């Protein structure tokens, strides 16, 4: 099982259910996910978060583990 997590000064968030997908986060919360970066950016733009969101490709189960630390 993948062990991809977001670590912030407040909590740890598992990204296992997003394995192989692009995710966007704002304020340490996943706000959207998609199979492609283009698809993700379209969703983020529709939400009006294109200037606030950060994007990350979550590794597939056979690629991890990765740890993303947001300060």
N, C-alpha and C positions, 0 to 999 in steps of 0.2 A: 504494500500500500504506500502511496505517496506520502511524503511528510512535508509538503509545502505549507509554510505558515507566514503570516504577517505578524511581525513583532512591533509593538509600539510601547510607549511608556505607560499605557493604560491596560492593554490586554493582548492576548495572542489569538489570532483568527486563523482557522484552518481553511486552506484553499483546495482541499482534496476533491471536492465536487466539481471544481473548475478545471481539472487536469486536461491539458491540451487545448485550452481555450484562452482567449484574451480577456482580461478583466480590467475594469476601470474603477479607481477608488477616489473618494473625496473624504477627507477627514477620517482616514483609517477605516472606512466602510466601503464594501464593494457596492457600487451603484449600477453596474451593468456588466454583461458578459456576452461574448459572441465567438463564433468559430474563426473569424478573420479580424485583422486590425481595422480594415475598412468598415466592416459591419459594426464593430464596436464604436468607432468614431461617429458613424451615422447615429447610433443610439444616444451617445453622449451629447452630440450636437442638438438632437431633438429635445433633450432634457435641459439644454441651456448651460451645460457644465463643461464645455470644451476648454475653457481657460482655467478651470479649477481641477480637473481630473488628471490623474496619472494613470498610465496604461502599463500593463505587465502581462507577458505571455507565461502562463502557468505551465510548468513542464509536465509532460505525460508521466505516467507512473514509472515507466522504465528510464526516465531521464533524471529524476531527482536524486536526492533531496536538495532543495534550494531554500534559503531563508532570505526574506526581504525585510529589511529593518527600516522603518520610517521614523525619523527623528523630528 
